[in-house]
Amino acid sequence: YQSWTQEVRITSGIATEFWNILLSPSTVPANLTTTLPRVERVFLSPDTDLVALLRTPEGSNTIEVDILRLSTNRTTPAYRSTNMKFDANRDENTEWSGDATYLSIPVLNAEGESETMLVNLATNTAETLATEKGLPHTDVRWGLDDSDSLLSLQNDSLLRTDRETRASATLGRDILDYDISQNAIYTVTTVGLN
């Protein structure tokens, strides 16, 4: 495999995560090659057979999402929009739900406002994650052990939003950042790490 390196800054008490690290084979077997359109971002699913491929053609307000199934080496369109694009400035990634049926994607809408789109891969439809008081959800992650809820920051509050009803409950306030493990949520506040 080809090597991968990156210079990083480590902060005491805060997890440092790296997404989208793909170690490419030095040589690719002929049966694994495929022809794909230019892809800007790649996101592996919890089911390692699936990969989300994102494109935002330069200078356009368009986003295209395809799903690559590695076992068959085939792609299928999952979502297309001509009035938004991937929001690379949010320093967030597309997140797969634990059951690999949904994607949450940080986007900029046609007015240049940040939003998070929830893409249903079974129906190839998408909805905006509801906002309150015009504030976008940021740092969106799927809930602890399920695919029925999302965690996010809205201003300085940590929210848990039900995927079906879009009802949000506040889990904490004055939150600077958060991280999740399999059974716990860790928060960083002005007072410290909880």
Phi, psi and chi 1 to 4 in degrees:
 res  aa     phi    psi   chi1   chi2   chi3   chi4
   1 TYR       -  151.7  -70.8   87.0      -      -
   2 GLN   -73.1  151.6  -63.4  175.9    3.1      -
   3 SER   -81.2  162.8   61.1      -      -      -
   4 TRP  -137.1  131.6  176.6   88.1      -      -
   5 THR  -138.3  153.2   58.8      -      -      -
   6 GLN  -157.6  138.3  178.6  175.9  -32.1      -
   7 GLU   -82.6  131.4 -173.2  172.9  -37.9      -
   8 VAL  -130.9  157.5  -61.4      -      -      -
   9 ARG  -111.6  122.6 -170.6  174.8   85.9 -179.7
  10 ILE  -100.9  131.5  -55.3  -62.4      -      -
  11 THR  -114.2  130.8  -56.1      -      -      -
  12 SER   -57.9  132.2  175.4      -      -      -
  13 GLY    84.0   -3.7      -      -      -      -
  14 ILE  -123.4  130.4  -61.9  177.2      -      -
  15 ALA   -68.9  138.2      -      -      -      -
  16 THR  -109.5  118.4  -56.9      -      -      -
  17 GLU  -109.9  151.7  -62.0 -178.6    0.9      -
  18 PHE  -130.7  125.5  -58.5   96.6      -      -
  19 TRP  -110.4  161.6  -64.6  -69.2      -      -
  20 ASN    62.1   34.7  -55.0  -33.0      -      -
  21 ILE   -89.2  106.4  -60.1  169.7      -      -
  22 LEU  -111.9  117.3  -62.7  176.4      -      -
  23 LEU   -91.6  108.4  -60.4  179.5      -      -
  24 SER   -81.6  139.3  -57.3      -      -      -
  25 PRO   -61.0  146.7  -20.0   30.3      -      -
  26 SER   -64.7  -36.3  -62.6      -      -      -
  27 THR  -128.8  140.3   58.8      -      -      -
  28 VAL  -106.6  123.9  179.6      -      -      -
  29 PRO   -59.5  146.0  -19.5   28.7      -      -
  30 ALA   -57.9  -33.8      -      -      -      -
  31 ASN   -76.2   -5.9   63.9  -21.1      -      -
  32 LEU  -103.6   -2.7  -68.2 -178.6      -      -
  33 THR   -78.9  148.0   59.9      -      -      -
  34 THR  -148.0  160.1 -172.7      -      -      -
  35 THR  -109.0  116.1  -57.0      -      -      -
  36 LEU  -122.9  151.4  -65.2  172.0      -      -
  37 PRO   -63.4  165.6   -4.9    9.8      -      -
  38 ARG   -53.3  130.9 -177.0  178.0   60.3   85.2
  39 VAL  -117.9  132.9  173.9      -      -      -
  40 GLU   -95.5  -33.4  -65.2  169.2   -7.7      -
  41 ARG  -139.9  143.4  -58.7 -165.7 -176.0  -88.9
  42 VAL  -128.3  130.9  176.0      -      -      -
  43 PHE  -132.2  115.6  -58.3   97.7      -      -
  44 LEU   -76.3  143.6  -61.2  171.8      -      -
  45 SER   -89.8  166.5   75.0      -      -      -
  46 PRO   -60.9  -32.9  -10.5   16.0      -      -
  47 ASP   -84.2  103.9  170.0   -2.1      -      -
  48 THR   -65.0    0.3   55.2      -      -      -
  49 ASP   -82.7  -14.8 -170.2   41.2      -      -
  50 LEU  -112.4  141.2  -58.8  174.6      -      -
  51 VAL  -135.7  130.0 -179.9      -      -      -
  52 ALA   -89.2  130.3      -      -      -      -
  53 LEU  -114.0  121.6  -50.9  172.2      -      -
  54 LEU  -113.2  141.6  -88.5   72.2      -      -
  55 ARG  -136.4  137.6  -74.7 -178.4  -60.0  -75.2
  56 THR  -129.7   98.1  -61.0      -      -      -
  57 PRO   -53.4  134.4  -26.0   34.9      -      -
  58 GLU   -57.1  135.5 -164.0  169.0  -37.8      -
  59 GLY    77.8    5.3      -      -      -      -
  60 SER  -118.5  162.0   72.1      -      -      -
  61 ASN  -102.2   56.7 -140.4   26.3      -      -
  62 THR  -130.4  142.2  -59.5      -      -      -
  63 ILE  -129.3  137.9 -171.8  169.1      -      -
  64 GLU  -128.2  130.4  -60.7  172.5   -5.6      -
  65 VAL  -124.7  125.6 -178.6      -      -      -
  66 ASP  -120.1  153.9  -67.8  -34.0      -      -
  67 ILE  -112.1  124.2  -56.3  -59.4      -      -
  68 LEU   -99.5  124.4  169.7   63.7      -      -
  69 ARG   -97.4  113.3 -176.8  170.4  -66.9  -82.4
  70 LEU   -65.7  -33.9  -63.9  171.8      -      -
  71 SER   -66.7  -29.8   59.8      -      -      -
  72 THR  -108.5  -10.4   61.6      -      -      -
  73 ASN    61.3   35.4 -156.7   28.3      -      -
  74 ARG  -121.7  145.3  -63.6 -172.1 -171.2  -87.9
  75 THR  -110.8  148.0   60.1      -      -      -
  76 THR  -131.9  140.6   54.9      -      -      -
  77 PRO   -65.1  137.4  -14.8   25.3      -      -
  78 ALA  -113.8  -37.2      -      -      -      -
  79 TYR  -160.4  139.7  179.1   65.8      -      -
  80 ARG  -136.1  139.4  -57.7  -75.2 -170.7  -92.6
  81 SER  -146.9  139.1  175.8      -      -      -
  82 THR  -106.6   11.0   56.6      -      -      -
  83 ASN  -127.9   22.7   62.0   -2.2      -      -
  84 MET  -158.4  165.4   62.2 -174.6   56.8      -
  85 LYS  -143.4  162.2   62.0 -176.6  177.4 -179.7
  86 PHE   -60.7  133.7 -176.0   80.3      -      -
  87 ASP   -93.8   88.4 -171.5   -4.9      -      -
  88 ALA   -71.7  -18.9      -      -      -      -
  89 ASN   -75.9  -14.0  -65.5  -33.9      -      -
  90 ARG   -80.9   -5.8  -87.1  175.9   50.2 -173.8
  91 ASP    54.6   39.7 -164.4   26.0      -      -
  92 GLU  -125.6  160.8  -66.4  179.2   44.8      -
  93 ASN  -113.7  163.9  -75.5  -55.4      -      -
  94 THR   -67.8  135.6  -68.5      -      -      -
  95 GLU  -115.8  131.0  -67.8  -82.4  -23.1      -
  96 TRP   -85.0  143.0  -74.3   84.3      -      -
  97 SER   -70.6  159.1   62.4      -      -      -
  98 GLY   -59.7  -29.6      -      -      -      -
  99 ASP   -94.0    7.5   60.6    3.6      -      -
 100 ALA    58.8   33.8      -      -      -      -
 101 THR  -109.4  -12.7   58.4      -      -      -
 102 TYR  -132.6  153.6  -82.4   82.6      -      -
 103 LEU  -124.3  139.3  -68.5  171.0      -      -
 104 SER  -107.4  128.2   64.9      -      -      -
 105 ILE  -126.9  122.5  -55.1  173.4      -      -
 106 PRO   -73.2  126.4   25.1  -29.5      -      -
 107 VAL  -135.1  163.1  -63.0      -      -      -
 108 LEU  -109.3  128.5  -76.2  173.3      -      -
 109 ASN   -81.4 -178.7   63.7   22.5      -      -
 110 ALA   -61.2  -26.3      -      -      -      -
 111 GLU   -86.5    0.4  -68.6   77.3   35.0      -
 112 GLY    83.7   14.4      -      -      -      -
 113 GLU   -93.0  144.2  -60.3  165.0  -27.0      -
 114 SER   -75.4  136.3  -70.8      -      -      -
 115 GLU  -143.8  169.6  -65.1 -179.1   -6.5      -
 116 THR  -123.8  123.5  -61.7      -      -      -
 117 MET   -95.6  136.7  -64.6  -58.7  -64.7      -
 118 LEU  -104.9  113.5  -61.6 -178.6      -      -
 119 VAL  -100.4  122.0  177.1      -      -      -
 120 ASN   -88.0  112.4 -178.7  -28.6      -      -
 121 LEU   -76.0  -17.5  -62.6  173.9      -      -
 122 ALA   -75.2  -34.6      -      -      -      -
 123 THR  -110.1   -6.3   61.3      -      -      -
 124 ASN    55.5   39.4  -67.3  -17.0      -      -
 125 THR  -118.7  163.6   57.7      -      -      -
 126 ALA  -142.1  149.9      -      -      -      -
 127 GLU  -135.1  153.8  -61.6  178.2   59.4      -
 128 THR   -79.3  135.6  -56.1      -      -      -
 129 LEU   -65.4  123.0 -177.4   60.6      -      -
 130 ALA   -55.1  144.3      -      -      -      -
 131 THR  -116.8  154.4   60.6      -      -      -
 132 GLU  -118.4  136.0  -61.7  170.6   16.3      -
 133 LYS    57.5   28.7  -58.7  174.4 -171.2  167.8
 134 GLY    72.4    9.4      -      -      -      -
 135 LEU   -95.2  130.1  -61.7  172.1      -      -
 136 PRO   -75.6  153.1   28.2  -34.0      -      -
 137 HIS   -78.1  133.9  -69.7 -102.6      -      -
 138 THR  -126.1  167.7   61.6      -      -      -
 139 ASP    51.7   46.5  -60.0  -70.6      -      -
 140 VAL   -75.0  129.1  177.3      -      -      -
 141 ARG  -137.5  151.8  -49.3  -89.4  -58.4  -87.4
 142 TRP   -75.9  148.8  -70.3   91.8      -      -
 143 GLY   -55.4  176.3      -      -      -      -
 144 LEU   -55.7  -71.4  -67.0  173.7      -      -
 145 ASP  -115.5   13.2  -69.7  -28.7      -      -
 146 ASP  -135.3  175.2   61.2   54.4      -      -
 147 SER  -116.2   17.4  -61.8      -      -      -
 148 ASP   -99.1   -5.5  -65.4  -33.7      -      -
 149 SER  -142.2  157.1   65.4      -      -      -
 150 LEU  -123.7  144.9  -64.1  113.4      -      -
 151 LEU  -103.9  145.4  -59.8  172.5      -      -
 152 SER  -161.0  163.4   63.0      -      -      -
 153 LEU  -102.6  138.7  -67.8  175.7      -      -
 154 GLN  -134.2  109.2 -168.6  172.8   60.0      -
 155 ASN    61.4 -113.3 -153.0    2.2      -      -
 156 ASP  -114.9   18.2   65.2  -10.9      -      -
 157 SER  -108.2  140.2  -64.3      -      -      -
 158 LEU   -93.1  123.5  177.6   61.6      -      -
 159 LEU  -114.9  150.9  -57.5  179.9      -      -
 160 ARG  -118.6  117.9 -177.0  174.6 -168.7 -101.0
 161 THR  -114.1  128.9  -57.3      -      -      -
 162 ASP   -71.3  130.5 -176.3  -89.8      -      -
 163 ARG   -63.6  -39.2 -179.3 -178.6   74.4 -173.2
 164 GLU   -78.7  -51.4  -64.1  -63.6  -37.3      -
 165 THR   -87.9  -18.9   66.0      -      -      -
 166 ARG    65.0   14.9  -59.6  -64.2 -164.4  -90.5
 167 ALA   -75.0  137.0      -      -      -      -
 168 SER  -113.2  141.1  -65.4      -      -      -
 169 ALA  -119.5  138.4      -      -      -      -
 170 THR   -83.6  123.4  -58.4      -      -      -
 171 LEU   -94.5  -22.3  -59.6  180.0      -      -
 172 GLY  -174.0  157.9      -      -      -      -
 173 ARG  -122.3  164.6  -61.7 -163.6 -173.9  -79.4
 174 ASP    59.2   39.6  -61.1  -38.7      -      -
 175 ILE   -94.0  124.7  -53.8  -63.3      -      -
 176 LEU   -87.2  -37.0  -58.9  173.1      -      -
 177 ASP  -161.8  165.4 -159.1   -0.6      -      -
 178 TYR  -150.2  163.0   76.8   99.3      -      -
 179 ASP  -146.4  159.6 -160.3   -2.9      -      -
 180 ILE  -126.7  150.2   57.0  175.7      -      -
 181 SER  -119.3 -169.1   69.8      -      -      -
 182 GLN   -64.0  -30.5 -161.7  160.2    8.9      -
 183 ASN  -137.2   17.8   58.3    3.8      -      -
 184 ALA  -151.1  154.9      -      -      -      -
 185 ILE  -114.2  127.4  -58.3  171.2      -      -
 186 TYR  -107.2  132.4  -61.0   92.6      -      -
 187 THR  -120.9  150.2   59.6      -      -      -
 188 VAL  -112.7  122.9  177.7      -      -      -
 189 THR  -120.9  178.3   66.6      -      -      -
 190 THR   -65.7  -19.9   53.7      -      -      -
 191 VAL   -85.0  -30.8  178.7      -      -      -
 192 GLY   153.7 -158.3      -      -      -      -
 193 LEU   -96.1  131.9  179.7   66.5      -      -
 194 ASN  -119.1      -  -62.3  -45.6      -      -
